[in-house]
């Protein structure tokens, strides 16, 4: 056989390739992402730990009235229709932008749990009604600005619903399951 050095070889371009939105997501995260796996990029705790700590906060708050806590339920309501309408890459890009913003707002003392592919629970110790209002206001403003406007039809944009509860509210809960059920019941129209 013949041998040649690389500089002696000629090159011939066969095709020009562009990186798709989905390809950018693979490059950014290092592997093929499923929609629900993007939520795992957040710092999440195990459900058992979340429920145990939340119960502790509830009991502590009953004992010491000056130690409120707040809770958010974040529900991504139409992920699968957006994936079908816009493609996996664009849907994941919207979800990734939302997750990035949420992680910027969360404090180191807050903790989160994921209960299914599209539902996050966020517990915020020592957060009053005013603090909860400020947090959810920032989150909802971002959702309205980034996901609520655009030239594409509404059904092609990610829709996120945020429900809030603060232990300072008149309705007190004695167990975690009742609090979860209270917030989840507000999701159904």
Number of C-alpha atoms within 10 A of each C-alpha: 2 3 6 7 6 8 7 8 8 6 8 6 5 6 6 5 6 7 9 11 16 18 14 13 20 14 12 10 12 9 10 13 15 11 20 16 12 17 22 14 13 17 13 16 14 11 14 10 12 20 18 12 16 22 17 14 21 23 14 15 19 17 10 10 10 12 17 21 24 25 24 20 23 20 19 17 15 15 24 16 15 21 18 11 15 16 15 19 19 19 23 24 17 17 22 17 12 20 16 13 15 16 13 9 13 17 10 9 9 17 21 21 23 21 11 10 16 19 18 18 23 19 24 24 21 16 20 20 17 10 15 19 16 12 18 17 13 15 17 17 13 15 19 13 11 15 20 15 12 11 7 9 9 13 13 21 24 23 19 20 13 18 15 17 20 23 22 18 11 7 9 14 16 11 14 17 11 12 17 15 10 13 18 15 10 10 14 6 4
